[in-house]
Amino acid sequence: MVEAQSKPMNGVNGIHNHNKQDEADFDPSAPPPFKIAEIRAAIPKHCWIKNPWRSMSYVFRDLFVIFAMASAAIYLESWYLWPVYWAAQGTMFWALFVLGHDCGHGSFSDSRTLNSVVGHILHSAILVPYNGWRISHRTHHQNHGHVENDESWVPLTEKVYSSLHESTRKFRFRVPYPIFAYPFYLWTRSPGKQGSHFNPYSGLFAPNERKDVITSTVCWTMMVALLLYLSYVVGPVQILKLYCVPYWIFIMWIDLVTYLHHHGYDQKLPWYRGKEWSYLRGGLTTVDRDYGMFNNIHHDIGTHVIHHLFPQIPHYHLVEATKAAKPVLGKYYREPKKSGPFPVHLIDNLMTSMSNDHYVSDTGDIVYYQTDPKLFKSLKSKSS
């Protein structure tokens, strides 16, 4: 078994030492003194209204920018400008994902048909199987903060962690490898979990969802076929420059953002199982992040706590809804660190978390991440 760096404190597994005054002031694992209905009541009624025209305007805006940048890159054909194009276009692919993400939650519009059509177009364009992802992401929201039942960047139990080959541990926790994990997750899920987002018979899906998964897998396959055809017509190098490199920038965005919304806060936050877990307590372990100039570009996805509790709120109301809910949330809301134009401060959060947050205890209904000293030493020596 892995040698634990931390010992149980106060009957809770895996708490690392924090400032004693902070612990006395606030225990993030304590049941909140408010109910989710009180948070809901504090949010203005208009924040719940979905405007399909406004939602579609963001789609048209993002698609215009994407095609304009691609056209400019083709016209200018300058190796000095390609790196700028890759970074900008990959960020716009990520923005498209967020809009498709809203479709999956039903916060894009009240029309299931519109949500499905737009979601399939946007996600297929960036090689995400829309329904396969939508269903597993629903599982993530319904079980956020639950050790075993959560779906996205779920913590490894000590037993699962100990069963991993040393090379697998290093690939999972040594930056930059983890921020390229998303395509592999779609095919194989996380360690300790089985299934694929492309397989309609995967345990991820109920029998009545199989047709939906098949539809998305067909759409994904059509997009791959289109890329292969375009590679034949204009050449693989051109598709590599126009699409493939931006795609991997998008992958970096989705892994970075998804991870940091559930990890890497200055104070370790709890994970739950058994009788201690509830939808509210799990949702309150999520973290808001400030992405500087990218907040508007990627549709305020950093405003994440209220989104996790109420995913039906449109993205363009999340900032206002969060502001209204903060008096109710009190210390259970963690104000994000203000960012400059570029959120470079988040690199430290990512590196620190990857170095320290390796596994949680196999037992206990309230657990915190613990550190594998051997891996910690290895990661530190590589980064120094």
Disulfide bonds with the S-S distance in Angstrom:
none
